[in-house]
Amino acid sequence: MQTTPESPLATPPATLGELLRDLVSRAGVPLDHPPEVHAEAAHFAANPGIDDPELTDLRHLPFVTIDARTSKDLDQALFLAKRDDGLISVYYALADAAYYVRPDSALFVEALKRGASFYMPGYAVPMLPRALSEGVVSLNEGVDRRALVFETTVARNGCVHDTRVYRARICSRAKLAFDDVQDFYDGVASATTEALAAAAYAESLGLLRVVGEARVAEASHRDVVRYRRSEIDLKPDGDGFLYPTRSVRKEVELYNEQLSLLCNAEGARILRETPPDYVQPLYRIHPPPDDADLEQFPRFVSALVAMHGLPDDPWLFPDVALDEISRALAAYLRRLPEGGPTDGIARAIHRQAVILNQRSQFVSEPSAHFGVGASSYARFSAPMRELVGIFLHKEMTELLTQRCDDPVADRALRDRVVAAGNASKDLQRSLDEGVRALVHERIFGQQLALPVAERTRFSGTVLGLAGGKIHVELDAPALDVKVFFRDLGLALAPPGTRPVWLETGHEGAALLGGASSTGPATEGKPLVRVGDPIAVVVTGLDEKRNRWILLPDFAL
C-alpha cells in the first residue's frame, strides 16, 4: 500500500529525528542546499554589507528580539520610545534578507523552489542556508546587522499617525524569551526579571505592552474577531518521542504579534498607494465567510442553546440582518463565559465560528484581509522564512530608491513567488498532518496491544458534527480526533444487521440515530450534542482508509 506524509502506516525509522527527516524527504523537501547556494552564503558571511553608506545608523537604539527560547532565525527586532507630543514611536526592524537573496542568484532560485522554511517539533528545514538564516542575516544579539525598518508613530489609543520605511544598521542588545518577558510583565521576582527591569530597554518593553493592548482594543472597535483557541505543544516525553499538551498564548506573544500585523498592514498600504507600473507588490488576502455559512451560524447557536437549556443572555446570537452578522460576531464571542460547566459549549461555539473562515492566500491584487480587519495586508515580517517576504522587501526597496530595472520581469517573477508561497503553505499543512499522524500512531498503537476493557477512556468535548464525523477535543493527551458516523453506526447495530443510519439534526448541533440503536424510548433523541463531554476508546485501525477507529464508550 502506498504511504503519504500523513500516513500512520509508514515504516518508522528508529528515532524521532529520523522520523521527521523521513517525513520531510517523502514530502519532497531537500534536507540540504546545493553547493552553489552554500558558496553564495559563504560569500555574504564574509561580506555582509554592514558598512553600506546608504544605511541609516540606528545602533544607538536598544533593539531586542523576543521569541521562543530555542529560536535561532530571528527575523524581527523592536524598540519603542515615547515622543514629546505624547505619541509612541515604534521601530520594527526586519532582517534584510533581500539584500543577500537577489533574483539572479542561486540563493533566490533555491528559495523559489522551497517557498518557505518548514517547521516541525524540534526540527526545521530552513529556506536559506543556516549560515544566513541563523548567521549573518539573523538579528542576533550583540552584532551589527542590516535591517528594513518600519518606523510607525502610534497614539495611545492604538491609531496610526504615520509610517516611514528605510534600510538601517542595527544592533540587538538582547535575545529575549517570551516566558521571561511575560514574567517581567507579571511582576515575577527572579534574577532574570530584575535584569530586565534594569536594562536600557526596560521602558521599551513597557511601551510594547501599552501599544499591544491599545492595538488589540482598536481591533475590537473594528469588530476584528478573536477566537478562544488553545495551541497544541508537542514536546519530548520520557521516551524521547512527542507528547501533546495544550497551552494558551501569552500576552507578550499577542503584543509582539500586534507589531507584526501593524507592519504588514502599513507595508501593504504603502505599496498599494504606489503607481502600479512602478512596483509589483503581492498581498495576503483572507475573504470573509460565505453568506450561506453566516446565515446558518445563528440557527446553529439557537438550537444549541435550546438543547442545553441555556439562558438567552449571553448565549443567544443577536437578531441582526445577514450583512451585520460578521460584525456582530466579535462582540458575541467576547461575552461568552469562560471556564465552569459551560466552557465546553463556549469552546464549541468558538470553533464553529472559526470554521466559517475561508483560507487565506497570496495574490497579486490587493483585497481585504478579514482575519486581521485590514483593507490590504502583505507578509513583510518573515523575510528569512518566507520567499514572499524577500520579494516584498525587494519591491519596497525599489520604491525607496526609485530604482527598478525591469518591471516586466518583476511581474513575471511575482507570479512565480505567489505560486511558491501558496504551495509552501499547503506543504506545511501536510507536514503538520504527518506529525499528528506519527503522534496518533504512537499513542493509539499502544492501546491496541491491550484488551478493550483495559484501554484508556480518553475524555474530551464534542466540538462539532460535520462531514460524517464527530469532532472531539481530548483533554489529555491534547489531540483533536474524529469519531466517524460509519464506525459508530456499525458498532450500534445488532450483530448481523445493517449499520445504524446516523445523521445530524437540530441545525448541526446534535447527532441523531435510528430506533435500532436507541430503542423506541429514545428514538429521535440526540445521541450526542455539540458541547457535551465524551469519552472515546481506540478500537482499531482502518488500513484501507488509513485512519484510526475511535468509538464513544457508550457504543462498546
C-alpha positions in Angstrom: 0.0 0.0 0.0 1.3 3.4 -0.9 2.0 5.8 2.0 1.9 9.5 2.2 3.4 12.1 4.6 0.1 11.8 6.5 0.1 8.0 6.8 0.4 6.4 10.2 1.4 3.1 8.4 4.8 4.2 7.1 7.7 2.1 8.4 9.1 4.2 11.2 12.8 4.9 11.4 14.4 4.3 14.8 14.4 7.8 16.3 12.2 10.8 16.4 14.7 12.8 14.4 14.8 10.1 11.7 11.0 10.0 11.6 10.8 13.8 11.0 13.6 13.7 8.4 11.9 10.8 6.6 8.6 12.8 6.7 10.3 15.8 5.1 12.1 13.7 2.5 8.9 11.9 1.4 7.2 15.3 1.1 9.9 16.2 -1.5 11.7 18.9 0.6 15.5 18.8 0.2 17.3 18.4 3.5 20.3 20.4 2.3 21.1 23.2 -0.2 23.2 22.8 -3.4 26.9 23.7 -3.3 26.4 26.8 -5.3 23.9 28.1 -2.7 26.3 27.3 0.1 29.0 29.2 -1.8 26.9 32.3 -2.1 26.0 32.1 1.6 29.7 31.8 2.5 30.5 34.9 0.3 27.9 37.0 2.2 29.0 35.7 5.5 32.4 37.1 4.7 31.0 40.3 3.1 27.8 41.1 5.0 27.4 44.7 3.7 27.1 46.2 7.1 29.2 49.2 6.2 26.9 50.3 3.4 26.8 54.1 3.5 23.2 54.1 2.4 22.1 52.5 5.7 20.6 54.7 8.4 22.6 54.1 11.6 20.3 53.0 14.5 22.8 51.2 16.6 22.3 53.7 19.4 18.7 52.4 19.9 18.4 49.4 22.3 16.6 47.0 20.0 15.8 43.5 21.3 14.3 40.3 19.8 11.6 38.5 21.6 11.0 34.9 20.5 10.8 31.3 21.7 13.8 30.4 23.8 15.1 28.0 21.2 14.6 30.2 18.1 17.8 30.8 16.0 16.4 32.5 12.9 15.5 35.9 14.3 13.5 37.9 11.7 12.3 40.8 13.9 13.7 43.2 16.5 11.8 46.0 18.2 12.3 49.2 20.0 9.6 51.6 21.3 10.0 55.2 22.7 7.8 58.0 24.0 7.6 61.2 22.0 7.3 64.7 23.4 3.8 65.0 21.8 2.5 62.0 23.8 2.7 59.6 20.8 4.8 56.5 20.7 7.4 55.7 18.1 7.5 52.0 17.2 10.7 50.8 15.4 10.2 47.4 13.9 13.4 46.1 12.3 13.1 43.2 9.9 16.1 41.1 8.7 17.3 42.4 5.4 17.2 39.1 3.6 16.5 40.7 0.2 20.0 42.3 0.2 21.5 38.8 0.2 18.9 36.8 -1.8 18.6 38.5 -5.2 16.6 37.4 -8.1 19.6 36.5 -10.3 21.2 34.4 -7.6 21.4 30.7 -6.8 20.0 31.6 -3.3 16.9 33.0 -4.9 16.4 30.1 -7.3 16.6 27.6 -4.4 14.3 29.7 -2.2 11.8 29.8 -5.1 11.8 26.0 -5.2 11.1 25.8 -1.5 8.8 28.8 -0.9 9.4 28.9 2.8 11.1 27.3 5.8 9.3 24.2 7.2 8.9 23.6 10.9 8.3 20.6 13.0 8.7 20.0 16.7 12.4 20.4 17.5 13.3 20.2 13.8 13.4 22.7 11.0 14.3 22.8 7.3 15.4 26.4 6.5 14.6 28.0 3.2 18.0 29.7 3.4 21.3 28.1 4.4 21.9 28.3 8.2 25.0 30.4 7.5 22.4 33.1 6.5 19.2 32.2 8.4 21.0 31.7 11.7 24.0 33.8 11.0 24.7 36.9 9.0 21.0 37.7 8.2 19.6 36.8 11.6 19.2 39.7 14.1 21.4 38.1 16.6 22.3 39.6 20.0 25.4 41.9 20.1 26.3 42.1 16.4 25.6 44.7 13.8 23.0 43.7 11.2 21.3 45.1 8.2 17.5 45.6 8.6 14.5 47.1 6.8 12.9 49.3 9.5 9.3 50.3 9.8 9.1 53.4 12.0 5.5 53.9 12.9 4.0 56.6 15.1 1.1 55.3 17.2 -1.3 57.1 19.5 -2.1 55.6 22.9 -5.5 54.6 21.6 -3.7 52.4 19.0 -4.4 54.6 16.0 -1.6 55.0 13.5 -0.4 58.5 12.6 2.3 57.8 10.0 4.9 55.3 8.9 8.4 55.6 7.4 10.3 52.7 5.9 14.1 52.6 5.4 17.1 50.4 5.4 19.2 50.6 8.5 22.1 49.3 10.6 21.0 48.0 14.0 22.5 46.0 16.9 20.2 44.0 19.0 21.0 44.3 22.7 19.4 41.0 23.8 17.7 37.9 22.7 14.7 37.7 25.0 12.4 34.8 25.5 8.6 35.1 25.7 8.5 33.4 29.1 10.9 35.8 30.7 9.2 38.9 29.3 5.8 37.6 30.4 7.3 37.1 33.9 8.6 40.7 33.8 5.0 41.9 33.0 3.5 39.8 35.7 5.9 41.0 38.4 7.5 37.6 39.0 10.6 38.1 41.1 13.8 36.5 39.7 17.3 37.4 38.7 16.1 37.5 35.0 13.2 39.9 35.6 15.5 42.1 37.8 17.9 42.3 34.9 15.1 43.2 32.5 13.9 46.0 34.8 17.4 47.5 35.0 18.1 47.2 31.3 18.3 50.1 28.8 15.3 48.6 27.0 13.0 48.3 30.1 10.9 51.3 29.1 10.6 49.9 25.6 9.2 46.6 26.9 6.7 48.6 28.9 5.6 50.5 25.9 5.3 47.3 23.9 2.6 46.3 26.4 0.9 49.7 26.1 0.9 49.6 22.3 -0.1 45.9 22.2 -3.1 46.4 24.4 -4.1 49.5 22.5 -3.9 47.8 19.2 -6.0 44.9 20.5 -8.6 47.3 21.7 -8.5 49.2 18.4 -9.1 46.0 16.6 -12.1 45.2 18.8 -13.5 48.6 17.8 -13.2 47.5 14.2 -15.0 44.2 15.0 -12.0 42.0 14.4 -12.9 38.6 15.7 -10.7 37.0 18.4 -11.3 33.3 18.8 -10.8 31.3 22.0 -8.3 28.8 20.9 -5.6 26.9 22.6 -2.4 25.8 20.9 -1.1 22.2 20.9 2.5 21.9 22.0 4.4 18.8 21.0 7.3 18.2 23.4 9.5 15.2 24.0 8.2 12.7 26.5 10.2 10.4 28.8 10.8 8.0 25.9 12.2 10.7 23.6 9.0 10.9 21.5 6.3 13.6 21.4 3.5 14.2 23.8 0.9 16.8 23.1 -0.2 19.4 25.7 -2.4 22.5 25.3 -1.2 26.0 26.1 -2.7 29.4 25.9 -0.8 32.2 24.2 1.0 34.6 26.5 0.1 38.2 26.5 3.6 39.2 25.3 3.1 36.9 22.2 -0.1 38.8 21.4 1.7 42.2 21.8 4.5 41.1 19.6 2.0 39.8 17.0 0.3 43.2 17.0 3.5 44.9 15.9 3.9 42.4 13.1 0.3 42.9 12.0 0.8 46.7 12.1 4.0 46.4 10.0 2.3 44.2 7.4 -0.8 46.4 7.1 1.2 49.6 6.8 3.6 48.0 4.3 0.7 46.8 2.2 -0.9 50.3 2.3 2.4 52.0 1.2 2.8 49.6 -1.8 -0.9 49.8 -2.7 -0.7 53.6 -3.0 2.2 53.3 -5.4 1.5 53.6 -9.1 1.1 50.0 -10.3 3.7 50.1 -13.0 6.5 51.1 -10.7 6.5 48.3 -8.1 5.0 44.8 -8.2 3.6 44.1 -4.7 1.9 40.9 -3.6 -0.7 40.6 -0.9 -2.1 38.1 1.5 -5.9 38.1 1.4 -8.5 36.5 3.6 -12.0 36.6 2.2 -14.9 37.0 4.6 -17.2 34.0 5.4 -19.8 32.9 2.8 -23.2 34.4 3.3 -24.8 30.9 3.5 -22.4 29.9 6.3 -23.0 33.2 8.1 -26.8 32.7 7.8 -26.6 29.2 9.3 -24.4 30.2 12.3 -27.2 31.9 14.4 -29.5 28.9 13.7 -26.9 26.5 15.0 -26.4 28.7 18.1 -30.1 28.9 18.8 -30.5 25.1 18.5 -27.5 24.5 20.8 -28.7 27.0 23.4 -32.2 25.4 23.4 -30.8 21.8 23.7 -28.6 22.7 26.7 -31.2 24.8 28.4 -29.0 27.9 28.5 -30.3 31.4 29.1 -30.7 33.7 26.1 -28.3 36.2 27.7 -25.4 35.9 26.9 -25.7 32.7 24.8 -28.2 33.6 22.1 -26.8 35.3 19.0 -28.3 38.7 18.4 -31.1 39.1 15.8 -29.4 41.1 13.1 -29.6 41.3 9.3 -27.3 39.0 7.3 -24.9 41.8 6.4 -24.4 42.5 10.1 -23.6 39.0 11.3 -19.9 39.2 10.7 -19.6 42.5 12.5 -21.8 41.2 15.4 -19.7 38.1 15.7 -16.7 39.7 17.6 -18.8 41.2 20.4 -20.9 38.0 20.7 -17.9 35.7 21.1 -16.2 38.1 23.6 -19.2 37.9 26.0 -19.4 34.1 26.2 -18.4 32.9 29.6 -15.1 31.2 30.1 -14.5 28.3 32.4 -17.0 26.4 34.5 -19.6 23.8 33.4 -20.4 25.6 30.2 -16.8 26.0 29.0 -17.1 23.2 26.5 -20.2 24.7 24.9 -18.5 28.1 24.6 -15.4 26.5 23.0 -17.6 24.6 20.6 -19.3 27.8 19.5 -15.9 29.5 19.0 -14.8 26.5 16.9 -18.0 26.8 14.8 -17.1 30.4 14.3 -13.6 29.6 13.3 -14.7 27.2 10.5 -16.8 29.9 9.0 -13.5 31.3 7.8 -12.1 30.7 4.3 -8.4 30.1 3.8 -6.0 33.0 3.2 -3.8 33.0 0.1 -1.2 35.1 -1.6 -2.3 37.1 -4.6 -1.0 39.9 -6.8 -4.0 42.3 -6.4 -5.0 44.0 -3.1 -8.1 42.9 -1.3 -9.3 42.8 2.3 -7.9 40.5 5.0 -10.9 39.6 7.1 -8.9 37.9 9.8 -7.0 41.0 10.8 -9.5 43.6 9.7 -7.2 45.3 7.2 -8.2 46.7 3.8 -4.9 45.2 2.5 -2.2 43.1 4.0 1.3 41.9 3.0 3.7 39.5 4.7 6.8 41.6 5.3 7.5 40.2 8.7 9.1 36.8 8.0 11.7 37.6 5.3 14.1 34.7 6.2 11.3 32.1 6.4 9.0 33.1 3.5 10.0 33.9 0.0 7.1 36.4 -0.3 8.9 38.4 2.4 12.1 38.6 0.4 10.2 39.7 -2.7 8.2 42.3 -0.8 11.4 43.7 0.7 12.9 43.9 -2.8 9.8 45.8 -4.1 9.8 48.2 -1.1 13.5 48.9 -1.6 12.9 49.7 -5.2 10.2 52.1 -4.1 12.5 53.7 -1.6 15.4 54.1 -4.0 13.2 54.8 -7.1 15.2 52.2 -9.0 13.5 49.3 -10.8 15.5 47.8 -13.7 12.8 45.6 -15.3 9.2 45.9 -14.2 8.1 43.3 -16.8 10.4 40.7 -15.4 9.3 41.6 -11.9 5.7 40.9 -12.8 6.5 37.5 -14.2 8.7 36.7 -11.1 5.9 37.9 -8.8 3.5 35.3 -10.3 6.1 32.6 -9.5 6.6 33.8 -6.0 2.8 33.9 -5.4 2.6 30.3 -6.6 5.5 29.2 -4.4 4.1 30.9 -1.4 0.7 29.2 -1.7 2.3 25.9 -2.3 4.6 26.2 0.7 1.6 26.8 2.9 -0.1 23.7 1.6 3.1 21.7 2.2 3.4 22.9 5.8 -0.1 21.8 6.5 0.7 18.4 5.0 3.8 18.1 7.2 1.7 19.2 10.3 -0.7 16.4 9.4 2.2 14.0 9.1 3.5 14.9 12.5 0.0 14.4 14.0 -0.2 11.0 12.4 3.0 10.0 14.0 1.8 11.1 17.4 -1.5 9.3 16.9 0.3 6.1 15.8 2.5 6.3 18.9 -0.4 6.9 21.4 -3.2 4.8 19.8 -1.0 2.0 18.6 -0.1 1.2 22.2 -3.7 1.0 23.0 -4.4 -1.8 20.5 -2.0 -4.1 22.4 -4.4 -4.1 25.4 -7.7 -5.8 25.8 -10.6 -3.4 25.0 -11.7 -3.4 28.7 -8.2 -2.2 29.7 -7.8 0.5 27.1 -7.8 4.2 28.2 -11.1 6.0 28.1 -9.9 9.4 26.7 -12.1 12.2 28.0 -12.9 15.2 25.9 -15.5 17.5 24.5 -17.7 17.3 21.4 -16.8 20.5 19.4 -18.6 19.8 16.2 -20.6 17.4 13.9 -19.7 17.7 10.2 -18.6 15.7 7.3 -19.8 12.4 8.7 -17.6 12.9 11.8 -17.9 13.8 15.5 -15.1 16.2 16.2 -13.7 15.7 19.6 -11.1 17.7 21.5 -9.4 15.4 24.0 -8.2 16.7 27.4 -5.1 14.6 27.7 -3.3 13.9 25.5 -4.2 17.2 23.8 -5.4 15.8 20.5 -8.2 16.7 18.1 -9.7 13.4 17.0 -12.7 12.2 14.9 -15.3 9.6 15.5 -16.8 8.6 12.1 -20.5 8.1 11.8 -19.8 5.0 9.8 -17.8 3.3 12.6 -20.4 4.3 15.2 -23.3 3.1 13.1 -21.6 -0.3 12.8 -20.9 -0.5 16.5 -24.5 0.4 17.4 -26.1 -2.1 15.1 -27.2 -5.5 16.5 -25.0 -8.4 15.2 -25.8 -9.4 11.6 -27.8 -6.3 10.8 -27.1 -3.3 8.6 -25.2 -0.3 10.2 -27.5 2.2 12.0 -28.1 5.3 10.0 -26.8 8.4 11.8 -27.3 12.0 10.8 -27.0 15.5 12.2 -30.1 17.3 13.3 -31.0 20.5 15.2 -29.1 22.7 12.8 -26.0 20.5 13.1 -25.9 20.7 16.9 -26.9 17.1 17.6 -26.3 13.6 16.2 -29.5 11.5 15.8 -29.8 7.7 15.4 -32.4 5.2 14.4 -34.7 3.1 16.6 -32.4 0.0 16.3 -29.7 1.8 18.1 -31.5 3.8 20.7 -34.6 1.8 21.3 -38.2 3.0 21.0 -38.0 5.1 24.2 -35.2 7.3 22.8 -35.9 7.2 19.1 -35.3 10.6 17.5 -33.5 12.0 20.6 -29.9 13.2 20.3 -27.2 10.6 20.8 -24.5 13.3 21.1 -24.8 17.0 21.3 -22.2 19.6 20.5 -20.6 20.8 23.7 -21.2 17.5 25.5 -18.4 15.8 27.4 -17.5 12.5 25.9 -15.1 9.6 26.4 -13.6 7.7 23.4 -11.8 4.4 23.1 -9.4 3.3 20.4 -10.9 0.1 18.8 -8.8 -0.5 15.7 -7.0 0.8 12.6 -8.8 1.0 9.3 -5.9 0.2 7.0 -8.0 0.7 3.8 -8.9 4.2 4.8 -5.7 4.9 6.7 -7.3 6.1 9.9 -7.8 5.1 13.5 -11.2 3.9 14.7 -12.4 5.5 17.9 -15.8 5.0 19.5 -17.6 6.6 22.4 -17.6 4.3 25.4 -21.4 4.1 25.3 -21.1 2.2 22.0 -18.9 -0.6 23.4 
